[in-house]
């Protein structure tokens, strides 16, 4: 959940409209799930292109190295089976379309998150996320979170009072 939240903030930072964030996260999440990568890695690669406003070969290679068939999909999008991938040969619009196609009907990543969530490890991961959320809500509502925070603050202050500074060591050596 934290990685998804971080990815959403990245998307918003590069100009993705708040209304479009969920669709973009779903697309990037499906691609990540289908390729066995983290959504954070895929969102970072996507956000780099959006922020620069251009597609560089390095951006395409980042996806290809992660097992994402970006070159094949771009050839479909452009209609050029013999396309050479060099500086400026791919527009941001074509890049975005290629990624969207991968996550839509017939694409290699279509519904990959939903399919992954049906596996045992997916169900376990979902259960752990739900437990973490429930425990956080319980701690907040019961006052446990505030109590734990106060205890940690007091402990930190005690450690700071008890810690020995370099000046303390120098003065203790002088006294001996």
N, C-alpha and C positions, 0 to 999 in steps of 0.2 A: 504493500500500500504506500509506503514511503517513497519508493522508486516511482510509482505512478504519479504521486503528488509532485515530485520533483520534475518529472517529465512534463506534466501539465504546466507548471510554472515556466519551464523552458519554452514551451510552445507559445504561451502568452507573451513572453518576453520578446519573441521574434515576430510578433504581429498576428498570431492566430487569434481570431475573434473568440470571445468567451463562448459564444453559441456554437462554434465549430470545434472546440477543444475535445469534447467527448467523441466526436466522429474521428478526429485525427488520432486520439489515443487508441480507439478501437482498431483503426487501420494499422497503426504502428505496433500495437499489442499483438494483433493477429500475425503480422510479419515476424515479430520477435518469437512468438510461440511456435510458428511453423519452422523457423530456422534454428531454434534452440538457443536464441540469444536473449539478453535482458532487454526489456523495453527501454531502459535508460540508455543503452548503447545505440539502439536504433533511433530513439528520439534525439539523441545528441547529433547523430549524423544528419538526420532530417533538418534539425534546427540550424545546423551550420550552413546548409544550402539556403535556407530561408533568410538567414541573417545576411549572408553575402549577396544574395540576389542573383547568384550565378552558380552553375554546376561545374565543378572541376573534376578532372579525372580521378584525383585522390578521393573525392566524395563517393564516386562510383566504385572505386576499388575497395573502400571501407565496407560497403555492403556486399560486394562479391566475395571478399575474404571471409565474410560471415555466413556464406552459403546462400545468399539471397541472389536470385537470378536476374539482377538488374539489367545486365547487358542484353539478354534475350528479350526482356520485356520492353526495353527502350527500342529495340529493333521493330517490335510489333507496333509500338506507339507511333514511331516515325514512318513506318511502312518501308523502311530501307534495310533490307536484309544484309546488305554489304556495308552498313554504316561504320565509319571510322570514328572512334571516340577520342577526340582531342579537345583542346581548349575551345570553348564556346560552341561545341557541336551539339550540345543538349541544352535546352532551355529549362528554366525552373518549372514552367508549366508542364513540359513533357516529363520531367522527373517526377513531379507530383502525380501526374496521370498514371505513370508506370507503377508507382507504389500503390495508388488507389486500385488499379486493375489487379494487382497481385492479391489484394485483400477482398476483392469482390467475387461474385459468382463466377466459378470457373478458374479463379486464380489459385496459385499454389498455397496461399495463406487463408483462403476463405474459411471463416468460422473457426480458425485454429485455436483461439482462446477457449471457445465454448467446448471444442473437442478435447482440449487438454484438461479442462476442468472436470471432465467425465472420467479421467483416469484415476487410479488410486492415489498417485502422488498429487494430482490436481485437487482431488477431494480433500486430501490431508492438508495441503497448502491453504485451501479455502477455509477449512475448519480452524487452522491455526490463526489465520487472519481474523476470523470471527471471534475467537477466544481473546486475542489481543485487544480487539475493539471493546469487547464486553468487559474485560478486566480494567481497561482504561476508563470506561464510563462508570463502572462500579467505584473505582478509586476516587474519581472526581466527585461523584454524588455522595459518597459516604464520608467524605472529609479525610479519607486515608491519604490521598495525594497531598493535601495541604499539611497534614501531620508529618508525613515522610519528608516533605520539603523543609519544614521547620526543624526537624531532627538533623537533617543533613547540613542546614545552615548553622545550627548550634555546634555541630561536630567540626565544621570547617573553621569556625571562629575559635574553638578550643585548640585546634591544631595550630592555628596562626599564633595564638598567645603562647603556646608551648614550644613553638619552633625556635631554634637557636639561630641567631644571625651571626654573621662574620664579626661584627663589632662585639657581640657577646663573647665570642671565642677569644678575641684579642684581649679584651679586658680581663677575662678569667686567667689567661696566660700571664698577664702583667701582675695579677694578684699573687700568683704562685711564686 
